[in-house]
Amino acid sequence: MFLMKIPALDYADPRAEALSDRLARLVQGAHHVAYFYDQPDTSTFRYRVTNMIESLAETDTSVGASWFSGNELIYLDAILERVDVIVISRAKYSVSFAQLVARARALGKRVLYDIDDLVFDDRYVHLVMNTLDQPMHDIEMDFWFARLGRHGALMRLCDGVIVTNEYLADRVRDFCGLPIAVVQNFMNRAQLAHSAHILDTKRSSGFSRDHRIHVGYFSGSPTHGRDFAIIEDAMLGLLDSDPRVVLRIVGMLEPGPRFRRFARRIEVFPLQNILNLQRLIGEVEINVVPLQDNAFTNCKSELKVFEASAVGTISIASPSFTLSRAIRDGETGFIAPAHRWPQVLSLAIERFETYPKMAMAAAESALCRYVPETQSRDLIDALFGDGWA
């Protein structure tokens, strides 16, 4: 583990912003956009709503942007009179959201749907449930068919769709044929500043570390059991063969009984806020990102790679559509097909003397691509311009 003293931090919750302040921002500049998200959370809401608004505020002063929750649709008249574009992010169909679309379009406002996952086409329900290891019982089937069906129904009402990558864009084209724009996920200013502090600390110390090698799995939700199963045997073999290796798990994944004999070399942390998560990622040398290979996982963003890269931690990842494009194999990290995880993990350990160079190359790549300045042009084009296909 790297020898850092980075404090555990928290940051202001953007959901606490007063409605009056958010309404006031809509009249700033010459162009105005309102983002709607059903109930703000700590995942998609951050990447697809607040990060977008922050980017607009920083890079284009002609745009006024704010967000609103589904509960705030009662103020729709006050919002609509102030905006040119409405973006509905990952919300499900409801009478209120359908009325929002109808009233906005009647007033000549552009209405866009933003989605970051394959959760809108009920032809994929079985695949989604199987990937997330959900029981195939009637009550769960009812939930997932309703969830995907309502996302898709609301999407189809809109004028266009914004997605996170081209693979997901193709699934949207097949589903509804609406115009599509791609705006990748990226890090916000608080995340970038904290990551820079972590990276600078590691670099100034010459990447000094103790004798151990930490491998981190940052699972987030409890639905990644089948993803982790891809590397379970390889990880057990590495723990068995190399006493320096420590496994760090952050999130809701519980290591299975086969890991009990390594209990003293396994660290388990609960879910973290965005800044504490960067600190925990920055303390490990290797970040592992195993994914099953199917249409659902290929739609997912590469954020688990670029968040690690920003703090000088290299990633070993499955060759999904986005992950394989976020890593230059052998230069900024490693790509590991399912059958090669043991060999690739061993290779990463064998090449550990090159780790600082690879870590800095990974950081440089991420900080060129996954920052507000780089993505702002695509965002502006998606909202107001011609960035459509």
C-alpha angles and dihedrals in degrees: 000000000000115000100239134144101206112157122232105257138193128195139207114283109237089208088073093068111122117251090234091057092050092048091049092055090058092070094054119105130359099288127050134197132181121200119206123200122173100230119353114243139167100264126041092013091061098046101037101033119020095033090051092050091048090051092051092049092051102041106032119034090185090073125078113196137175140162132233135187129232089256089061095060086102085077092053096123092056091048098045094052089058102046142074098188133034120200117194109197120206094320124152125237114272135154089257095051092044089053090049091056094045095048094044093051092046087058092049096253120148111242118200131183118217119202132171102183142043093261103119106069115074090203085078098050095106092048093048093048093046093049091050091045094240120165113256095228126134095255092052091043090053090052097049097042089050093046096050093038093053093047090051094045092055092044091055091057092060133087097236145348132240116206138176101239144008095255090059089044090060091052090052092049090052091048104047112352094230122149111273137206126188121222113169125220116259141176124269127231097263091050092046094048093049091044090051090054091051093046093047091051091053094045095047090052091051088248089294113185143163123264094273130091113218120206112193131205112189104191105168105187125038092248099086100085094113091048092053090046087068090068101029096102092042092049093048090050091051093049089049096049101039119044090193092068120101122183117219118194120189120185135025100320115117115207109236128245092270088071096055094096088060094049093126090056097048122087119195123192129179124238112302137204116256097268098044087048090057090052093052091047091048091055093062128072099213129037115197120207110181117178133178113244111245142105093275097053093041088061092059124107124250094235094122088062100044094044089056093043091054090063096044097260117134122224134220106201143174115256098256120152095266101029093055089052094048094056130058098212111242093003108063098009140318136283115217123191111209095261094048103054094107092052095043093048089050091048091052090053093046091052094047094123087068092051099106092052092048092045092053091047089052092049092048091051094048094046090053096050112026103051131100096254093056096048100037095089093055089047094052091047091050093050103038110002146050102288092126135118 
